[in-house]
């Protein structure tokens, strides 16, 4: 598996209409997977038993389709200054799968 560090568009599995821009960083040598999103998903699951839900995120980085499995929040969204009206969400994942779109 090759390292990834790129900007793309990401959404929760089954909710393609709720896509967010973000940056995916993956280094197979150290196993670290980090997804930084601009905003928060409208359809993010809420785990009622106090545990952290594990979700699947799908996305595109250029011609590479990515599937991020067993994803979890790395904390509450951070908010930018009021003038920017934006927030970022940090997501961690246990598995990344890529495929390349063939034209």
C-alpha positions in Angstrom: 0.0 0.0 0.0 1.3 3.5 -0.9 1.2 6.6 1.3 -1.5 9.2 0.7 -1.6 12.9 1.4 -4.2 14.7 -0.6 -7.2 17.0 -0.7 -10.6 15.4 -1.6 -14.3 15.1 -1.1 -15.7 12.7 1.5 -19.1 11.4 2.7 -20.6 8.9 5.0 -21.5 5.6 3.3 -25.0 6.0 2.0 -25.1 9.8 2.2 -23.2 11.0 -0.9 -25.3 14.2 -0.9 -23.7 15.2 2.4 -20.1 15.5 1.1 -17.4 17.5 2.8 -14.0 18.8 1.6 -11.0 17.5 3.5 -7.4 16.2 3.6 -6.5 12.5 4.0 -3.1 11.6 5.4 -2.1 8.0 5.4 1.4 6.5 6.0 1.4 2.7 5.8 4.8 2.5 7.6 3.5 4.0 10.9 -0.1 3.0 10.3 -1.5 6.4 10.9 -4.7 7.5 9.2 -6.0 11.0 9.7 -8.9 12.8 7.9 -9.4 16.5 8.5 -12.8 17.7 7.3 -14.1 21.2 6.7 -17.4 21.1 8.6 -19.3 18.1 10.1 -21.5 15.4 8.6 -25.3 16.1 9.0 -26.0 12.4 9.1 -23.3 11.3 11.6 -24.5 8.5 13.8 -25.1 9.1 17.5 -24.2 6.2 19.7 -26.8 6.0 22.5 -24.8 3.6 24.8 -21.9 6.0 25.4 -19.5 4.2 23.1 -17.9 5.8 20.0 -19.7 4.7 16.8 -17.5 3.2 14.1 -18.4 4.5 10.6 -17.4 4.0 7.0 -16.4 7.1 5.0 -16.1 7.1 1.2 -14.3 9.7 -0.9 -12.3 10.8 -3.9 -8.8 12.2 -3.9 -8.2 13.0 -7.6 -8.7 9.8 -9.5 -8.3 7.6 -6.4 -11.5 6.4 -4.7 -10.9 5.8 -1.0 -12.9 3.8 1.6 -12.1 4.6 5.2 -13.4 1.9 7.5 -13.9 1.8 11.3 -13.7 5.6 11.5 -14.0 7.5 14.8 -14.0 11.1 15.9 -10.8 12.4 17.4 -12.7 15.0 19.5 -15.3 17.7 19.1 -15.1 19.9 16.0 -12.9 23.0 16.3 -14.4 26.3 15.3 -12.7 28.9 13.2 -13.1 32.6 14.0 -16.6 33.9 13.5 -15.6 35.8 10.4 -14.9 32.4 8.6 -18.0 30.6 9.9 -16.3 27.2 9.5 -15.4 24.3 11.7 -13.1 21.4 11.2 -13.5 17.8 12.3 -10.6 15.4 13.0 -11.3 11.7 12.1 -9.2 8.7 12.8 -9.7 5.3 11.0 -8.5 1.8 11.3 -8.4 0.9 7.6 -8.0 2.6 4.2 -8.7 1.0 0.9 -8.0 2.7 -2.5 -8.8 2.1 -6.1 -8.0 4.2 -9.1 -10.6 5.4 -11.6 -9.7 4.2 -15.1 -10.7 6.5 -18.0 
